[in-house]
Each structure stands twice: as C-alpha cells, then as structure tokens.
Amino acid sequence: MNNNAEIIQEEEYPLFQEEGGGAVPTSPLQVKLKQVNKLTAQKSYNKWHYLGGHGFLSTYNFGVYFDDRCEGCISYGIPNARNIEGVYTEDTQFNFMELTRLALSDKCPKYSESRVIAISLKMLKKLEPKLRGIITYADTEQGHTGIIYRASNFDYKGLTAQKTDLFVNGRKFGKQKGIKYSEIDGEWRKRSRKHLFIKYFK
C-alpha cells in the first residue's frame, strides 16, 4: 500500500456552513468527494460520528463536499483483524482494506451514504490498484444492521466471534507487559458482536 497516503493532500477545507449560508443539497448527485488529511476527517467524526474522532485508524480519508463545505467523511485503513476465515490470512491481509469510519451531516439527502461509498471505492481503487476487496462492520451494540452496506452490494458474512474484555473497577483493562490476566482480580464481560460485510473488487 502507498506509505505516503497521508501526505497526498494536506489542504484544509471549511468544515461547517457559516451562519446564513447557502442552500443544502437536495440530491446525492450534488455531493462530491475530495481526498483529505486525517485532521479534516477527525473534525467531521467529532461532529457527526457516535464514536467521535478519537483513535480511529486510516490510510485514506475522503471528505464529502457540497459547495466547498465539508458535510462528512469516509475513511479506509489497514484491517484490524489479522485474518478472517474464508476472506484472507495474515499473509494476504495486505490485499484488503477496511472501511473504518463513515459519517455525514444531517444536511446530506437520502441515499448519500451509498453514493459516498460507491465514489470513494472508485477513488480508492485508483490509489491502490492491487486491492482485492474491502471489509467493514456494523455494531450490534448500536443497533446497526448494515443496511447501508447491503444497499452498496456488500456481501454479508455473518456475526463476528464472541469475545470478552477484562474490566477492573469498572474500567476496561488493557494488556500490560509482565502482567497475566490470571493474576488480576476483575470481571470478564462479553464484547458486542458485529456484523461483517465484504465487497470484492471485480
């Protein structure tokens, strides 16, 4: 993958409409995409994504624009899962990317998500011509079922495996060097499962 992806475009665009600004888009066809840096994407997710902009991973970020106003972003990065049965192994993971975050403002018209995914995938394929496919997830904890991905012709691969996290005094306990989980007095809690989707490039 292109190691210089983050520096392809370092321009900043205005994120939010000025008071008394122009009209809102009435059709997804009016929405345009531009490659942007991670800071621009982070600002969008802080505004419009339930997880905010902290800690998201990305290699490529695309801003969603209407009349030079950024009304959302979509991001792609290296898959978090090192292998997915039936999709890729640790040795072939580099052939895939993950749609890591997508958020649009309420000003974007109906079906804008599908258009944004379609356009960004074409842009991504030009940047990474050897890519074989894209994976993404819908979080059951948020009540998401992946309607947008189904509408974008992603294949549904079922729910991810059940995993658990260790909590100590009500807070998630991360791995620490030299400390074994068996030595920790805590509570194991089930992690929310996610719907897995994949789209192969033709």
C-alpha positions as CSV (number, residue, x, y, z in Angstrom):
1,M,0.0,0.0,0.0
2,N,1.1,3.6,-0.6
3,N,3.1,4.6,2.5
4,N,2.7,8.3,1.5
5,A,-1.1,8.2,1.5
6,E,-1.5,10.7,4.4
7,I,0.6,13.4,2.6
8,I,-1.1,13.2,-0.8
9,Q,-3.3,16.1,0.1
10,E,-2.7,18.4,3.1
11,E,-5.2,21.1,2.2
12,E,-7.8,22.1,4.7
13,Y,-11.4,23.0,3.7
14,P,-14.0,24.7,5.8
15,L,-15.9,22.1,7.7
16,F,-19.1,23.8,8.6
17,Q,-21.5,26.2,7.0
18,E,-21.3,29.8,8.0
19,E,-24.4,31.3,9.7
20,G,-26.9,32.2,7.0
21,G,-25.0,30.2,4.4
22,G,-26.4,28.8,1.1
23,A,-28.8,26.1,0.3
24,V,-28.5,22.5,1.3
25,P,-28.1,19.7,-1.2
26,T,-31.3,18.2,-2.5
27,S,-29.9,15.1,-4.3
28,P,-26.9,12.7,-3.6
29,L,-25.8,13.6,-7.1
30,Q,-24.7,17.0,-5.8
31,V,-22.3,15.5,-3.3
32,K,-18.6,15.5,-4.3
33,L,-15.6,13.8,-2.7
34,K,-12.1,15.0,-2.2
35,Q,-9.2,13.3,-0.6
36,V,-8.4,15.0,2.7
37,N,-6.0,14.6,5.6
38,K,-6.7,12.8,8.8
39,L,-7.3,16.1,10.8
40,T,-10.2,17.1,8.5
41,A,-11.7,13.6,8.9
42,Q,-11.2,13.8,12.7
43,K,-13.1,17.0,12.8
44,S,-16.0,15.5,10.9
45,Y,-16.2,12.5,13.1
46,N,-16.1,14.6,16.2
47,K,-19.2,16.3,14.9
48,W,-21.2,13.5,13.3
49,H,-20.0,10.0,14.4
50,Y,-21.2,8.3,17.6
51,L,-17.6,7.2,18.4
52,G,-16.1,10.7,17.7
53,G,-12.8,11.3,16.0
54,H,-10.5,9.9,18.7
55,G,-8.5,6.8,18.0
56,F,-9.7,5.9,14.5
57,L,-7.2,4.4,12.1
58,S,-7.0,5.3,8.5
59,T,-4.7,5.3,5.5
60,Y,-7.0,7.2,3.2
61,N,-9.7,9.8,4.1
62,F,-12.2,11.3,1.7
63,G,-14.3,14.4,2.5
64,V,-17.9,14.8,1.4
65,Y,-18.5,18.3,-0.1
66,F,-21.3,20.5,-1.2
67,D,-20.4,24.0,-2.4
68,D,-17.0,23.6,-0.8
69,R,-18.5,22.8,2.6
70,C,-17.4,19.5,4.1
71,E,-20.5,17.7,5.2
72,G,-18.9,14.4,6.3
73,C,-16.1,11.9,5.7
74,I,-15.3,8.3,4.9
75,S,-12.1,6.6,5.9
76,Y,-10.2,3.4,4.9
77,G,-7.3,1.7,6.7
78,I,-5.4,-1.5,7.2
79,P,-7.8,-4.1,8.6
80,N,-7.7,-4.5,12.4
81,A,-8.2,-8.3,12.1
82,R,-5.1,-10.1,11.0
83,N,-7.0,-12.9,9.5
84,I,-10.7,-13.5,8.6
85,E,-11.6,-17.1,7.9
86,G,-12.7,-17.5,4.2
87,V,-11.6,-14.0,3.3
88,Y,-7.9,-13.5,4.0
89,T,-5.0,-14.8,6.1
90,E,-2.2,-12.9,7.8
91,D,-0.1,-13.4,4.6
92,T,-2.8,-12.0,2.3
93,Q,-4.2,-9.2,4.6
94,F,-2.4,-6.6,2.6
95,N,-4.8,-7.3,-0.3
96,F,-7.7,-5.8,1.7
97,M,-8.6,-2.6,3.4
98,E,-11.2,-1.8,6.0
99,L,-13.9,0.9,5.8
100,T,-13.1,2.2,9.3
101,R,-15.5,5.2,9.6
102,L,-18.3,7.0,7.8
103,A,-20.3,9.9,9.0
104,L,-22.4,12.5,7.2
105,S,-24.2,15.6,8.4
106,D,-28.0,15.7,8.6
107,K,-27.9,18.1,5.6
108,C,-27.0,15.3,3.2
109,P,-30.0,14.0,1.4
110,K,-31.3,10.4,1.5
111,Y,-29.1,7.7,-0.1
112,S,-26.0,9.9,0.2
113,E,-24.2,7.2,2.1
114,S,-24.5,4.7,-0.8
115,R,-23.2,7.3,-3.2
116,V,-20.3,8.3,-1.0
117,I,-19.3,4.6,-0.6
118,A,-19.5,4.0,-4.4
119,I,-17.4,7.1,-5.3
120,S,-14.8,6.6,-2.6
121,L,-14.3,2.9,-3.6
122,K,-13.6,4.0,-7.2
123,M,-11.1,6.6,-5.9
124,L,-9.5,4.1,-3.6
125,K,-9.1,1.5,-6.3
126,K,-7.2,4.1,-8.4
127,L,-4.9,4.8,-5.4
128,E,-4.5,1.1,-4.6
129,P,-5.0,-0.9,-7.9
130,K,-3.9,-4.2,-6.3
131,L,-6.6,-4.2,-3.7
132,R,-8.9,-7.3,-3.8
133,G,-11.6,-6.1,-1.5
134,I,-13.0,-4.0,1.4
135,I,-14.3,-5.2,4.7
136,T,-16.5,-3.3,7.2
137,Y,-18.6,-3.9,10.3
138,A,-21.9,-2.9,11.7
139,D,-22.0,-2.7,15.5
140,T,-24.9,-4.6,17.2
141,E,-24.5,-2.6,20.4
142,Q,-25.6,0.5,18.5
143,G,-28.5,-1.4,16.8
144,H,-26.7,-1.3,13.4
145,T,-27.6,-4.0,10.9
146,G,-25.6,-2.8,7.9
147,I,-28.4,-1.6,5.8
148,I,-26.1,0.9,4.0
149,Y,-23.6,-1.8,3.2
150,R,-26.3,-4.1,1.9
151,A,-27.5,-1.3,-0.3
152,S,-24.0,-0.9,-1.6
153,N,-23.8,-4.5,-2.7
154,F,-21.5,-5.7,0.1
155,D,-21.7,-9.4,0.9
156,Y,-22.9,-10.3,4.4
157,K,-20.5,-12.7,6.2
158,G,-22.4,-13.1,9.5
159,L,-21.6,-12.1,13.1
160,T,-18.0,-11.9,14.4
161,A,-17.0,-14.4,17.0
162,Q,-17.9,-13.7,20.6
163,K,-15.0,-12.1,22.6
164,T,-14.6,-10.9,26.1
165,D,-12.8,-8.0,27.8
166,L,-11.4,-7.8,31.4
167,F,-12.8,-4.9,33.5
168,V,-11.1,-3.8,36.7
169,N,-13.1,-1.4,39.0
170,G,-15.5,-0.8,36.2
171,R,-12.8,0.1,33.6
172,K,-11.5,-1.9,30.7
173,F,-8.1,-3.4,31.5
174,G,-5.6,-3.3,28.6
175,K,-2.7,-5.7,28.1
176,Q,0.4,-4.8,30.1
177,K,3.8,-6.3,29.8
178,G,4.7,-8.8,32.5
179,I,1.1,-8.9,33.9
180,K,-1.0,-12.1,33.5
181,Y,-4.8,-11.9,33.3
182,S,-5.0,-14.8,35.7
183,E,-3.3,-12.6,38.4
184,I,-5.9,-9.8,38.0
185,D,-9.0,-9.5,40.2
186,G,-11.5,-8.3,37.7
187,E,-14.7,-9.2,35.7
188,W,-14.9,-10.6,32.3
189,R,-17.6,-9.0,30.1
190,K,-18.8,-10.1,26.7
191,R,-17.9,-7.7,23.9
192,S,-20.7,-6.7,21.5
193,R,-20.6,-8.7,18.3
194,K,-20.5,-7.1,14.9
195,H,-22.0,-7.8,11.5
196,L,-19.2,-8.4,9.0
197,F,-19.5,-7.3,5.4
198,I,-17.1,-7.6,2.4
199,K,-17.1,-6.2,-1.1
200,Y,-14.7,-7.7,-3.6
201,F,-13.3,-5.6,-6.5
202,K,-14.0,-7.1,-9.9
